[in-house]
Amino acid sequence: MTLEDLISNTTLQGDIRISTFVSVHCQDIENVLKVIHGTEQLRLCDIEESWYNCEVYYMFCGNDGYLHIEIETPEVE
């Protein structure tokens, strides 16, 4: 599922963190792309257009209270 599909078809509320993970020297390092606090509904206009077609790899609610959405690394234009 792409990030666009997720946002268009699901109401996502609250604190949301969108990130990717990159491998550096055999360690996965989180690259936080966007942190959204207290949203009533996440909308496509809240994110970069280049992220629309990125595949969603994982979604989970962390101990920090954020809905974590991990996506594939967006292509740099």
C-alpha positions in Angstrom: 0.0 0.0 0.0 1.3 3.5 -0.8 1.3 6.4 1.6 -1.3 8.1 -0.6 -3.6 5.0 -0.4 -3.3 4.9 3.4 -4.1 8.6 3.9 -6.9 8.7 1.3 -8.7 5.6 2.6 -8.1 5.8 6.4 -8.7 8.5 9.0 -5.4 8.9 10.8 -5.5 11.1 14.0 -3.3 12.2 16.8 0.5 12.3 16.9 2.0 10.9 13.8 5.7 10.3 12.8 6.6 9.4 9.3 10.1 8.0 8.8 12.4 5.9 6.7 15.3 3.7 7.8 18.7 3.7 6.1 21.5 1.2 6.6 24.8 2.7 7.7 27.7 0.4 8.6 25.3 -2.6 9.2 23.1 -0.5 11.5 19.6 0.8 10.7 19.3 4.5 11.3 15.9 6.2 11.5 15.5 9.3 9.2 12.5 11.2 10.5 10.8 12.9 7.6 7.8 14.5 9.4 6.3 14.8 12.9 2.7 15.9 13.2 1.3 16.8 16.5 -2.4 16.3 17.4 -3.9 16.2 13.9 -7.7 15.7 13.6 -7.1 14.0 10.3 -3.9 13.5 8.3 -4.4 14.8 4.8 -2.3 14.5 1.6 -1.5 18.3 1.8 0.3 17.6 5.1 3.1 15.6 3.4 5.5 16.1 0.5 4.1 15.1 -2.9 7.2 13.1 -3.6 6.1 10.7 -0.7 2.7 9.9 -2.2 3.9 6.7 -4.1 6.2 5.5 -1.3 5.3 2.0 0.0 4.3 1.8 3.6 6.5 -0.9 5.3 5.4 -0.7 8.9 2.8 1.0 11.1 2.8 0.8 14.9 1.9 2.8 17.9 5.1 3.3 19.9 5.5 3.8 23.7 6.0 7.5 22.9 2.3 7.7 21.9 3.0 8.4 18.2 1.6 6.4 15.3 4.8 5.5 13.5 4.6 5.1 9.8 7.7 3.7 8.1 7.9 4.2 4.3 10.4 3.4 1.6 13.0 6.1 1.0 11.5 8.7 -1.3 13.4 9.4 -4.5 15.3 12.7 -4.5 14.5 14.8 -7.5 
